[in-house]
Amino acid sequence: MPARIPIDRQAIATFCRKWRVTELGLYGSVLREDFRPDSDVDVFVTFEGDDTPGLAIVDMSAGRCHGPR
């Protein structure tokens, strides 16, 4: 099922290489008809190996993540 938000595949690929992400996906309302502009976007991430970046990943692109309000 397609996401209801624009997806920049090149930016996602760069992000995944930088943070050693092996799997990244969306779930929840972003994949359903009830998704709205004020909905959150649920994301799951699997990292390579045992190391995870913790909250450092939250700062990766704060402006891009939140977008205009």
PQR file of N, CA, C, O and H, with PARSE charges and radii, in Angstrom:
ATOM      1  N   MET A   1       0.854  -1.173   0.000 -0.4000 1.5000
ATOM      2  CA  MET A   1       0.000   0.000   0.000 -0.0000 2.0000
ATOM      3  C   MET A   1       0.902   1.240   0.000  0.5500 1.7000
ATOM      4  O   MET A   1       1.826   1.308   0.810 -0.5500 1.4000
ATOM      5  N   PRO A   2       0.672   2.202  -0.862 -0.5600 1.5000
ATOM      6  CA  PRO A   2       1.534   3.380  -0.940  0.2800 2.0000
ATOM      7  C   PRO A   2       1.325   4.337   0.234  0.5500 1.7000
ATOM      8  O   PRO A   2       0.224   4.466   0.769 -0.5500 1.4000
ATOM      9  N   ALA A   3       2.423   5.008   0.620 -0.4000 1.5000
ATOM     10  CA  ALA A   3       2.346   6.028   1.669 -0.0000 2.0000
ATOM     11  C   ALA A   3       1.620   7.248   1.121  0.5500 1.7000
ATOM     12  O   ALA A   3       1.580   7.465  -0.090 -0.5500 1.4000
ATOM     13  H   ALA A   3       3.318   4.904   0.185  0.4000 1.0000
ATOM     14  N   ARG A   4       1.053   8.033   2.007 -0.4000 1.5000
ATOM     15  CA  ARG A   4       0.299   9.216   1.611 -0.0000 2.0000
ATOM     16  C   ARG A   4       1.123  10.493   1.795  0.5500 1.7000
ATOM     17  O   ARG A   4       0.569  11.584   1.934 -0.5500 1.4000
ATOM     18  H   ARG A   4       1.085   7.857   2.991  0.4000 1.0000
ATOM     19  N   ILE A   5       2.434  10.348   1.796 -0.4000 1.5000
ATOM     20  CA  ILE A   5       3.344  11.480   1.892 -0.0000 2.0000
ATOM     21  C   ILE A   5       4.379  11.334   0.779  0.5500 1.7000
ATOM     22  O   ILE A   5       4.634  10.222   0.317 -0.5500 1.4000
ATOM     23  H   ILE A   5       2.884   9.462   1.683  0.4000 1.0000
ATOM     24  N   PRO A   6       4.982  12.451   0.340 -0.5600 1.5000
ATOM     25  CA  PRO A   6       6.022  12.328  -0.687  0.2800 2.0000
ATOM     26  C   PRO A   6       7.252  11.625  -0.106  0.5500 1.7000
ATOM     27  O   PRO A   6       7.614  11.847   1.050 -0.5500 1.4000
ATOM     28  N   ILE A   7       7.882  10.788  -0.906 -0.4000 1.5000
ATOM     29  CA  ILE A   7       9.043  10.033  -0.447 -0.0000 2.0000
ATOM     30  C   ILE A   7      10.217  10.331  -1.369  0.5500 1.7000
ATOM     31  O   ILE A   7      10.149  10.075  -2.571 -0.5500 1.4000
ATOM     32  H   ILE A   7       7.588  10.607  -1.845  0.4000 1.0000
ATOM     33  N   ASP A   8      11.296  10.874  -0.801 -0.4000 1.5000
ATOM     34  CA  ASP A   8      12.528  11.153  -1.541 -0.0000 2.0000
ATOM     35  C   ASP A   8      13.444   9.947  -1.356  0.5500 1.7000
ATOM     36  O   ASP A   8      14.181   9.868  -0.374 -0.5500 1.4000
ATOM     37  H   ASP A   8      11.351  11.082   0.175  0.4000 1.0000
ATOM     38  N   ARG A   9      13.398   9.024  -2.287 -0.4000 1.5000
ATOM     39  CA  ARG A   9      14.137   7.763  -2.148 -0.0000 2.0000
ATOM     40  C   ARG A   9      15.646   7.979  -2.044  0.5500 1.7000
ATOM     41  O   ARG A   9      16.322   7.251  -1.317 -0.5500 1.4000
ATOM     42  H   ARG A   9      12.799   9.089  -3.085  0.4000 1.0000
ATOM     43  N   GLN A  10      16.180   8.964  -2.759 -0.4000 1.5000
ATOM     44  CA  GLN A  10      17.620   9.241  -2.700 -0.0000 2.0000
ATOM     45  C   GLN A  10      18.015   9.711  -1.302  0.5500 1.7000
ATOM     46  O   GLN A  10      19.023   9.255  -0.762 -0.5500 1.4000
ATOM     47  H   GLN A  10      15.630   9.554  -3.350  0.4000 1.0000
ATOM     48  N   ALA A  11      17.239  10.613  -0.711 -0.4000 1.5000
ATOM     49  CA  ALA A  11      17.532  11.104   0.642 -0.0000 2.0000
ATOM     50  C   ALA A  11      17.414   9.975   1.662  0.5500 1.7000
ATOM     51  O   ALA A  11      18.206   9.899   2.601 -0.5500 1.4000
ATOM     52  H   ALA A  11      16.420  10.984  -1.150  0.4000 1.0000
ATOM     53  N   ILE A  12      16.429   9.102   1.480 -0.4000 1.5000
ATOM     54  CA  ILE A  12      16.270   7.976   2.403 -0.0000 2.0000
ATOM     55  C   ILE A  12      17.445   7.017   2.280  0.5500 1.7000
ATOM     56  O   ILE A  12      17.941   6.522   3.292 -0.5500 1.4000
ATOM     57  H   ILE A  12      15.786   9.164   0.717  0.4000 1.0000
ATOM     58  N   ALA A  13      17.898   6.747   1.062 -0.4000 1.5000
ATOM     59  CA  ALA A  13      19.050   5.859   0.862 -0.0000 2.0000
ATOM     60  C   ALA A  13      20.299   6.437   1.526  0.5500 1.7000
ATOM     61  O   ALA A  13      21.052   5.707   2.169 -0.5500 1.4000
ATOM     62  H   ALA A  13      17.495   7.149   0.240  0.4000 1.0000
ATOM     63  N   THR A  14      20.522   7.739   1.375 -0.4000 1.5000
ATOM     64  CA  THR A  14      21.667   8.403   2.007 -0.0000 2.0000
ATOM     65  C   THR A  14      21.566   8.305   3.523  0.5500 1.7000
ATOM     66  O   THR A  14      22.549   7.988   4.192 -0.5500 1.4000
ATOM     67  H   THR A  14      19.910   8.333   0.852  0.4000 1.0000
ATOM     68  N   PHE A  15      20.392   8.575   4.064 -0.4000 1.5000
ATOM     69  CA  PHE A  15      20.151   8.482   5.503 -0.0000 2.0000
ATOM     70  C   PHE A  15      20.440   7.068   6.009  0.5500 1.7000
ATOM     71  O   PHE A  15      21.102   6.895   7.032 -0.5500 1.4000
ATOM     72  H   PHE A  15      19.593   8.834   3.521  0.4000 1.0000
ATOM     73  N   CYS A  16      19.947   6.072   5.298 -0.4000 1.5000
ATOM     74  CA  CYS A  16      20.134   4.677   5.727 -0.0000 2.0000
ATOM     75  C   CYS A  16      21.605   4.276   5.708  0.5500 1.7000
ATOM     76  O   CYS A  16      22.062   3.570   6.607 -0.5500 1.4000
ATOM     77  H   CYS A  16      19.410   6.213   4.467  0.4000 1.0000
ATOM     78  N   ARG A  17      22.343   4.713   4.707 -0.4000 1.5000
ATOM     79  CA  ARG A  17      23.789   4.418   4.681 -0.0000 2.0000
ATOM     80  C   ARG A  17      24.494   5.088   5.856  0.5500 1.7000
ATOM     81  O   ARG A  17      25.316   4.466   6.528 -0.5500 1.4000
ATOM     82  H   ARG A  17      21.972   5.287   3.978  0.4000 1.0000
ATOM     83  N   LYS A  18      24.176   6.340   6.098 -0.4000 1.5000
ATOM     84  CA  LYS A  18      24.830   7.092   7.179 -0.0000 2.0000
ATOM     85  C   LYS A  18      24.603   6.443   8.535  0.5500 1.7000
ATOM     86  O   LYS A  18      25.537   6.329   9.329 -0.5500 1.4000
ATOM     87  H   LYS A  18      23.508   6.846   5.552  0.4000 1.0000
ATOM     88  N   TRP A  19      23.385   6.020   8.810 -0.4000 1.5000
ATOM     89  CA  TRP A  19      23.029   5.486  10.123 -0.0000 2.0000
ATOM     90  C   TRP A  19      23.040   3.959  10.173  0.5500 1.7000
ATOM     91  O   TRP A  19      22.620   3.372  11.171 -0.5500 1.4000
ATOM     92  H   TRP A  19      22.626   6.112   8.165  0.4000 1.0000
ATOM     93  N   ARG A  20      23.518   3.304   9.100 -0.4000 1.5000
ATOM     94  CA  ARG A  20      23.619   1.840   9.042 -0.0000 2.0000
ATOM     95  C   ARG A  20      22.256   1.181   9.274  0.5500 1.7000
ATOM     96  O   ARG A  20      22.121   0.242  10.058 -0.5500 1.4000
ATOM     97  H   ARG A  20      23.859   3.781   8.289  0.4000 1.0000
ATOM     98  N   VAL A  21      21.270   1.699   8.576 -0.4000 1.5000
ATOM     99  CA  VAL A  21      19.906   1.173   8.655 -0.0000 2.0000
ATOM    100  C   VAL A  21      19.761   0.047   7.631  0.5500 1.7000
ATOM    101  O   VAL A  21      20.078   0.222   6.455 -0.5500 1.4000
ATOM    102  H   VAL A  21      21.380   2.462   7.938  0.4000 1.0000
ATOM    103  N   THR A  22      19.283  -1.101   8.089 -0.4000 1.5000
ATOM    104  CA  THR A  22      19.066  -2.224   7.180 -0.0000 2.0000
ATOM    105  C   THR A  22      17.605  -2.363   6.778  0.5500 1.7000
ATOM    106  O   THR A  22      17.300  -2.965   5.749 -0.5500 1.4000
ATOM    107  H   THR A  22      19.026  -1.243   9.045  0.4000 1.0000
ATOM    108  N   GLU A  23      16.707  -1.818   7.574 -0.4000 1.5000
ATOM    109  CA  GLU A  23      15.283  -1.877   7.261 -0.0000 2.0000
ATOM    110  C   GLU A  23      14.611  -0.624   7.810  0.5500 1.7000
ATOM    111  O   GLU A  23      14.834  -0.237   8.957 -0.5500 1.4000
ATOM    112  H   GLU A  23      16.955  -1.329   8.410  0.4000 1.0000
ATOM    113  N   LEU A  24      13.792  -0.001   6.980 -0.4000 1.5000
ATOM    114  CA  LEU A  24      13.064   1.199   7.374 -0.0000 2.0000
ATOM    115  C   LEU A  24      11.680   1.114   6.742  0.5500 1.7000
ATOM    116  O   LEU A  24      11.551   0.821   5.554 -0.5500 1.4000
ATOM    117  H   LEU A  24      13.612  -0.315   6.048  0.4000 1.0000
ATOM    118  N   GLY A  25      10.667   1.365   7.525 -0.4000 1.5000
ATOM    119  CA  GLY A  25       9.314   1.268   6.986 -0.0000 2.0000
ATOM    120  C   GLY A  25       8.344   2.185   7.699  0.5500 1.7000
ATOM    121  O   GLY A  25       8.635   2.726   8.766 -0.5500 1.4000
ATOM    122  H   GLY A  25      10.772   1.603   8.491  0.4000 1.0000
ATOM    123  N   LEU A  26       7.204   2.345   7.097 -0.4000 1.5000
ATOM    124  CA  LEU A  26       6.124   3.149   7.649 -0.0000 2.0000
ATOM    125  C   LEU A  26       4.968   2.240   8.022  0.5500 1.7000
ATOM    126  O   LEU A  26       4.759   1.197   7.402 -0.5500 1.4000
ATOM    127  H   LEU A  26       6.967   1.906   6.230  0.4000 1.0000
ATOM    128  N   TYR A  27       4.219   2.643   9.039 -0.4000 1.5000
ATOM    129  CA  TYR A  27       3.005   1.914   9.403 -0.0000 2.0000
ATOM    130  C   TYR A  27       2.010   2.899   9.993  0.5500 1.7000
ATOM    131  O   TYR A  27       2.352   4.055  10.244 -0.5500 1.4000
ATOM    132  H   TYR A  27       4.389   3.490   9.542  0.4000 1.0000
ATOM    133  N   GLY A  28       0.813   2.460  10.210 -0.4000 1.5000
ATOM    134  CA  GLY A  28      -0.203   3.323  10.815 -0.0000 2.0000
ATOM    135  C   GLY A  28      -0.987   4.109   9.788  0.5500 1.7000
ATOM    136  O   GLY A  28      -1.130   3.697   8.637 -0.5500 1.4000
ATOM    137  H   GLY A  28       0.536   1.521  10.007  0.4000 1.0000
ATOM    138  N   SER A  29      -1.494   5.259  10.229 -0.4000 1.5000
ATOM    139  CA  SER A  29      -2.435   6.025   9.403 -0.0000 2.0000
ATOM    140  C   SER A  29      -1.826   6.552   8.108  0.5500 1.7000
ATOM    141  O   SER A  29      -2.559   6.828   7.159 -0.5500 1.4000
ATOM    142  H   SER A  29      -1.378   5.594  11.164  0.4000 1.0000
ATOM    143  N   VAL A  30      -0.500   6.698   8.046 -0.4000 1.5000
ATOM    144  CA  VAL A  30       0.124   7.181   6.813 -0.0000 2.0000
ATOM    145  C   VAL A  30      -0.172   6.237   5.641  0.5500 1.7000
ATOM    146  O   VAL A  30      -0.069   6.633   4.480 -0.5500 1.4000
ATOM    147  H   VAL A  30       0.096   6.474   8.817  0.4000 1.0000
ATOM    148  N   LEU A  31      -0.533   5.010   5.947 -0.4000 1.5000
ATOM    149  CA  LEU A  31      -0.858   4.028   4.912 -0.0000 2.0000
ATOM    150  C   LEU A  31      -2.359   3.829   4.720  0.5500 1.7000
ATOM    151  O   LEU A  31      -2.789   3.007   3.911 -0.5500 1.4000
ATOM    152  H   LEU A  31      -0.616   4.689   6.890  0.4000 1.0000
ATOM    153  N   ARG A  32      -3.144   4.587   5.468 -0.4000 1.5000
ATOM    154  CA  ARG A  32      -4.600   4.400   5.402 -0.0000 2.0000
ATOM    155  C   ARG A  32      -5.291   5.668   4.897  0.5500 1.7000
ATOM    156  O   ARG A  32      -4.686   6.736   4.801 -0.5500 1.4000
ATOM    157  H   ARG A  32      -2.794   5.255   6.125  0.4000 1.0000
ATOM    158  N   GLU A  33      -6.549   5.516   4.586 -0.4000 1.5000
ATOM    159  CA  GLU A  33      -7.362   6.635   4.097 -0.0000 2.0000
ATOM    160  C   GLU A  33      -7.571   7.722   5.148  0.5500 1.7000
ATOM    161  O   GLU A  33      -7.864   8.862   4.789 -0.5500 1.4000
ATOM    162  H   GLU A  33      -7.040   4.648   4.665  0.4000 1.0000
ATOM    163  N   ASP A  34      -7.427   7.403   6.442 -0.4000 1.5000
ATOM    164  CA  ASP A  34      -7.697   8.394   7.490 -0.0000 2.0000
ATOM    165  C   ASP A  34      -6.486   9.270   7.819  0.5500 1.7000
ATOM    166  O   ASP A  34      -6.539  10.036   8.781 -0.5500 1.4000
ATOM    167  H   ASP A  34      -7.189   6.477   6.734  0.4000 1.0000
ATOM    168  N   PHE A  35      -5.393   9.178   7.046 -0.4000 1.5000
ATOM    169  CA  PHE A  35      -4.223  10.033   7.258 -0.0000 2.0000
ATOM    170  C   PHE A  35      -4.590  11.475   6.942  0.5500 1.7000
ATOM    171  O   PHE A  35      -5.220  11.749   5.920 -0.5500 1.4000
ATOM    172  H   PHE A  35      -5.350   8.555   6.265  0.4000 1.0000
ATOM    173  N   ARG A  36      -4.190  12.414   7.833 -0.4000 1.5000
ATOM    174  CA  ARG A  36      -4.485  13.841   7.667 -0.0000 2.0000
ATOM    175  C   ARG A  36      -3.198  14.647   7.843  0.5500 1.7000
ATOM    176  O   ARG A  36      -2.198  14.104   8.314 -0.5500 1.4000
ATOM    177  H   ARG A  36      -3.678  12.191   8.663  0.4000 1.0000
ATOM    178  N   PRO A  37      -3.203  15.924   7.475 -0.5600 1.5000
ATOM    179  CA  PRO A  37      -2.006  16.753   7.633  0.2800 2.0000
ATOM    180  C   PRO A  37      -1.506  16.832   9.078  0.5500 1.7000
ATOM    181  O   PRO A  37      -0.309  17.018   9.296 -0.5500 1.4000
ATOM    182  N   ASP A  38      -2.389  16.695  10.065 -0.4000 1.5000
ATOM    183  CA  ASP A  38      -1.951  16.774  11.462 -0.0000 2.0000
ATOM    184  C   ASP A  38      -1.663  15.392  12.065  0.5500 1.7000
ATOM    185  O   ASP A  38      -1.417  15.283  13.266 -0.5500 1.4000
ATOM    186  H   ASP A  38      -3.362  16.544   9.888  0.4000 1.0000
ATOM    187  N   SER A  39      -1.692  14.352  11.248 -0.4000 1.5000
ATOM    188  CA  SER A  39      -1.374  13.000  11.736 -0.0000 2.0000
ATOM    189  C   SER A  39       0.128  12.860  11.957  0.5500 1.7000
ATOM    190  O   SER A  39       0.932  13.515  11.294 -0.5500 1.4000
ATOM    191  H   SER A  39      -1.892  14.441  10.272  0.4000 1.0000
ATOM    192  N   ASP A  40       0.492  11.996  12.901 -0.4000 1.5000
ATOM    193  CA  ASP A  40       1.904  11.671  13.048 -0.0000 2.0000
ATOM    194  C   ASP A  40       2.262  10.621  11.997  0.5500 1.7000
ATOM    195  O   ASP A  40       1.384  10.041  11.359 -0.5500 1.4000
ATOM    196  H   ASP A  40      -0.161  11.464  13.441  0.4000 1.0000
ATOM    197  N   VAL A  41       3.557  10.388  11.829 -0.4000 1.5000
ATOM    198  CA  VAL A  41       4.031   9.364  10.900 -0.0000 2.0000
ATOM    199  C   VAL A  41       4.783   8.331  11.724  0.5500 1.7000
ATOM    200  O   VAL A  41       5.792   8.640  12.357 -0.5500 1.4000
ATOM    201  H   VAL A  41       4.270  10.859  12.348  0.4000 1.0000
ATOM    202  N   ASP A  42       4.282   7.110  11.709 -0.4000 1.5000
ATOM    203  CA  ASP A  42       4.904   6.020  12.465 -0.0000 2.0000
ATOM    204  C   ASP A  42       5.960   5.350  11.596  0.5500 1.7000
ATOM    205  O   ASP A  42       5.696   4.969  10.455 -0.5500 1.4000
ATOM    206  H   ASP A  42       3.462   6.859  11.195  0.4000 1.0000
ATOM    207  N   VAL A  43       7.173   5.210  12.160 -0.4000 1.5000
ATOM    208  CA  VAL A  43       8.311   4.666  11.429 -0.0000 2.0000
ATOM    209  C   VAL A  43       8.944   3.552  12.249  0.5500 1.7000
ATOM    210  O   VAL A  43       9.077   3.677  13.466 -0.5500 1.4000
ATOM    211  H   VAL A  43       7.387   5.519  13.087  0.4000 1.0000
ATOM    212  N   PHE A  44       9.338   2.457  11.588 -0.4000 1.5000
ATOM    213  CA  PHE A  44      10.149   1.452  12.271 -0.0000 2.0000
ATOM    214  C   PHE A  44      11.497   1.377  11.576  0.5500 1.7000
ATOM    215  O   PHE A  44      11.596   1.546  10.361 -0.5500 1.4000
ATOM    216  H   PHE A  44       9.230   2.356  10.599  0.4000 1.0000
ATOM    217  N   VAL A  45      12.542   1.117  12.371 -0.4000 1.5000
ATOM    218  CA  VAL A  45      13.910   1.097  11.865 -0.0000 2.0000
ATOM    219  C   VAL A  45      14.645  -0.092  12.466  0.5500 1.7000
ATOM    220  O   VAL A  45      14.533  -0.362  13.662 -0.5500 1.4000
ATOM    221  H   VAL A  45      12.462   0.979  13.358  0.4000 1.0000
ATOM    222  N   THR A  46      15.399  -0.804  11.628 -0.4000 1.5000
ATOM    223  CA  THR A  46      16.298  -1.857  12.088 -0.0000 2.0000
ATOM    224  C   THR A  46      17.706  -1.431  11.708  0.5500 1.7000
ATOM    225  O   THR A  46      17.967  -1.076  10.559 -0.5500 1.4000
ATOM    226  H   THR A  46      15.490  -0.585  10.656  0.4000 1.0000
ATOM    227  N   PHE A  47      18.616  -1.466  12.681 -0.4000 1.5000
ATOM    228  CA  PHE A  47      19.995  -1.058  12.448 -0.0000 2.0000
ATOM    229  C   PHE A  47      20.895  -2.268  12.263  0.5500 1.7000
ATOM    230  O   PHE A  47      20.623  -3.351  12.782 -0.5500 1.4000
ATOM    231  H   PHE A  47      18.405  -1.755  13.615  0.4000 1.0000
ATOM    232  N   GLU A  48      21.969  -2.067  11.516 -0.4000 1.5000
ATOM    233  CA  GLU A  48      22.980  -3.092  11.302 -0.0000 2.0000
ATOM    234  C   GLU A  48      23.716  -3.353  12.614  0.5500 1.7000
ATOM    235  O   GLU A  48      24.060  -2.409  13.326 -0.5500 1.4000
ATOM    236  H   GLU A  48      22.190  -1.187  11.094  0.4000 1.0000
ATOM    237  N   GLY A  49      23.957  -4.599  12.935 -0.4000 1.5000
ATOM    238  CA  GLY A  49      24.715  -4.937  14.135 -0.0000 2.0000
ATOM    239  C   GLY A  49      23.960  -4.618  15.408  0.5500 1.7000
ATOM    240  O   GLY A  49      22.741  -4.448  15.405 -0.5500 1.4000
ATOM    241  H   GLY A  49      23.678  -5.365  12.357  0.4000 1.0000
ATOM    242  N   ASP A  50      24.717  -4.538  16.509 -0.4000 1.5000
ATOM    243  CA  ASP A  50      24.117  -4.308  17.821 -0.0000 2.0000
ATOM    244  C   ASP A  50      24.085  -2.843  18.229  0.5500 1.7000
ATOM    245  O   ASP A  50      23.368  -2.481  19.161 -0.5500 1.4000
ATOM    246  H   ASP A  50      25.707  -4.676  16.511  0.4000 1.0000
ATOM    247  N   ASP A  51      24.847  -1.997  17.549 -0.4000 1.5000
ATOM    248  CA  ASP A  51      24.892  -0.582  17.922 -0.0000 2.0000
ATOM    249  C   ASP A  51      23.687   0.158  17.363  0.5500 1.7000
ATOM    250  O   ASP A  51      23.315  -0.021  16.203 -0.5500 1.4000
ATOM    251  H   ASP A  51      25.429  -2.291  16.791  0.4000 1.0000
ATOM    252  N   THR A  52      23.085   0.986  18.197 -0.4000 1.5000
ATOM    253  CA  THR A  52      22.020   1.872  17.738 -0.0000 2.0000
ATOM    254  C   THR A  52      22.408   3.294  18.112  0.5500 1.7000
ATOM    255  O   THR A  52      23.040   3.506  19.147 -0.5500 1.4000
ATOM    256  H   THR A  52      23.387   1.132  19.140  0.4000 1.0000
ATOM    257  N   PRO A  53      22.044   4.263  17.299 -0.5600 1.5000
ATOM    258  CA  PRO A  53      22.458   5.633  17.555  0.2800 2.0000
ATOM    259  C   PRO A  53      21.716   6.316  18.699  0.5500 1.7000
ATOM    260  O   PRO A  53      22.071   7.435  19.068 -0.5500 1.4000
ATOM    261  N   GLY A  54      20.713   5.687  19.259 -0.4000 1.5000
ATOM    262  CA  GLY A  54      19.955   6.310  20.343 -0.0000 2.0000
ATOM    263  C   GLY A  54      19.267   7.570  19.861  0.5500 1.7000
ATOM    264  O   GLY A  54      18.797   7.640  18.726 -0.5500 1.4000
ATOM    265  H   GLY A  54      20.424   4.778  18.959  0.4000 1.0000
ATOM    266  N   LEU A  55      19.211   8.553  20.725 -0.4000 1.5000
ATOM    267  CA  LEU A  55      18.509   9.794  20.373 -0.0000 2.0000
ATOM    268  C   LEU A  55      19.274  10.656  19.385  0.5500 1.7000
ATOM    269  O   LEU A  55      18.721  11.626  18.867 -0.5500 1.4000
ATOM    270  H   LEU A  55      19.593   8.496  21.648  0.4000 1.0000
ATOM    271  N   ALA A  56      20.535  10.329  19.107 -0.4000 1.5000
ATOM    272  CA  ALA A  56      21.299  11.100  18.124 -0.0000 2.0000
ATOM    273  C   ALA A  56      20.593  11.116  16.775  0.5500 1.7000
ATOM    274  O   ALA A  56      20.683  12.098  16.038 -0.5500 1.4000
ATOM    275  H   ALA A  56      20.985   9.541  19.528  0.4000 1.0000
ATOM    276  N   ILE A  57      19.903  10.054  16.453 -0.4000 1.5000
ATOM    277  CA  ILE A  57      19.221   9.974  15.162 -0.0000 2.0000
ATOM    278  C   ILE A  57      18.065  10.968  15.068  0.5500 1.7000
ATOM    279  O   ILE A  57      17.675  11.360  13.968 -0.5500 1.4000
ATOM    280  H   ILE A  57      19.830   9.257  17.052  0.4000 1.0000
ATOM    281  N   VAL A  58      17.526  11.369  16.188 -0.4000 1.5000
ATOM    282  CA  VAL A  58      16.406  12.314  16.189 -0.0000 2.0000
ATOM    283  C   VAL A  58      16.840  13.654  15.617  0.5500 1.7000
ATOM    284  O   VAL A  58      16.041  14.335  14.973 -0.5500 1.4000
ATOM    285  H   VAL A  58      17.842  11.050  17.082  0.4000 1.0000
ATOM    286  N   ASP A  59      18.090  14.044  15.841 -0.4000 1.5000
ATOM    287  CA  ASP A  59      18.593  15.326  15.362 -0.0000 2.0000
ATOM    288  C   ASP A  59      19.043  15.294  13.905  0.5500 1.7000
ATOM    289  O   ASP A  59      19.472  16.319  13.375 -0.5500 1.4000
ATOM    290  H   ASP A  59      18.739  13.491  16.364  0.4000 1.0000
ATOM    291  N   MET A  60      18.955  14.134  13.244 -0.4000 1.5000
ATOM    292  CA  MET A  60      19.543  13.985  11.925 -0.0000 2.0000
ATOM    293  C   MET A  60      19.112  15.057  10.944  0.5500 1.7000
ATOM    294  O   MET A  60      19.943  15.548  10.180 -0.5500 1.4000
ATOM    295  H   MET A  60      18.607  13.301  13.675  0.4000 1.0000
ATOM    296  N   SER A  61      17.878  15.428  10.937 -0.4000 1.5000
ATOM    297  CA  SER A  61      17.352  16.435  10.013 -0.0000 2.0000
ATOM    298  C   SER A  61      16.073  17.012  10.595  0.5500 1.7000
ATOM    299  O   SER A  61      15.019  16.937   9.964 -0.5500 1.4000
ATOM    300  H   SER A  61      17.203  15.029  11.557  0.4000 1.0000
ATOM    301  N   ALA A  62      16.149  17.572  11.759 -0.4000 1.5000
ATOM    302  CA  ALA A  62      14.941  18.009  12.465 -0.0000 2.0000
ATOM    303  C   ALA A  62      14.026  18.849  11.583  0.5500 1.7000
ATOM    304  O   ALA A  62      12.810  18.661  11.613 -0.5500 1.4000
ATOM    305  H   ALA A  62      17.005  17.633  12.271  0.4000 1.0000
ATOM    306  N   GLY A  63      14.571  19.757  10.812 -0.4000 1.5000
ATOM    307  CA  GLY A  63      13.739  20.585   9.940 -0.0000 2.0000
ATOM    308  C   GLY A  63      12.997  19.769   8.904  0.5500 1.7000
ATOM    309  O   GLY A  63      11.824  20.028   8.633 -0.5500 1.4000
ATOM    310  H   GLY A  63      15.559  19.910  10.788  0.4000 1.0000
ATOM    311  N   ARG A  64      13.659  18.795   8.327 -0.4000 1.5000
ATOM    312  CA  ARG A  64      13.024  17.941   7.327 -0.0000 2.0000
ATOM    313  C   ARG A  64      11.958  17.062   7.949  0.5500 1.7000
ATOM    314  O   ARG A  64      10.909  16.818   7.353 -0.5500 1.4000
ATOM    315  H   ARG A  64      14.611  18.584   8.547  0.4000 1.0000
ATOM    316  N   CYS A  65      12.235  16.591   9.148 -0.4000 1.5000
ATOM    317  CA  CYS A  65      11.299  15.669   9.787 -0.0000 2.0000
ATOM    318  C   CYS A  65       9.987  16.352  10.128  0.5500 1.7000
ATOM    319  O   CYS A  65       8.913  15.780   9.945 -0.5500 1.4000
ATOM    320  H   CYS A  65      13.087  16.789   9.632  0.4000 1.0000
ATOM    321  N   HIS A  66      10.076  17.560  10.618 -0.4000 1.5000
ATOM    322  CA  HIS A  66       8.872  18.233  11.075 -0.0000 2.0000
ATOM    323  C   HIS A  66       8.193  19.018   9.963  0.5500 1.7000
ATOM    324  O   HIS A  66       6.972  19.172   9.964 -0.5500 1.4000
ATOM    325  H   HIS A  66      10.949  18.025  10.767  0.4000 1.0000
ATOM    326  N   GLY A  67       8.977  19.509   9.022 -0.4000 1.5000
ATOM    327  CA  GLY A  67       8.399  20.251   7.906 -0.0000 2.0000
ATOM    328  C   GLY A  67       7.671  21.495   8.369  0.5500 1.7000
ATOM    329  O   GLY A  67       7.676  21.812   9.559 -0.5500 1.4000
ATOM    330  H   GLY A  67       9.969  19.383   9.021  0.4000 1.0000
ATOM    331  N   PRO A  68       7.052  22.195   7.454 -0.5600 1.5000
ATOM    332  CA  PRO A  68       6.320  23.405   7.837  0.2800 2.0000
ATOM    333  C   PRO A  68       5.057  23.058   8.605  0.5500 1.7000
ATOM    334  O   PRO A  68       4.411  22.048   8.325 -0.5500 1.4000
ATOM    335  N   ARG A  69       4.713  23.870   9.546 -0.4000 1.5000
ATOM    336  CA  ARG A  69       3.495  23.653  10.349 -0.0000 2.0000
ATOM    337  C   ARG A  69       2.398  24.563   9.867  0.5500 1.7000
ATOM    338  O   ARG A  69       1.293  24.538  10.409 -0.5500 1.4000
ATOM    339  H   ARG A  69       5.237  24.690   9.774  0.4000 1.0000
TER
END
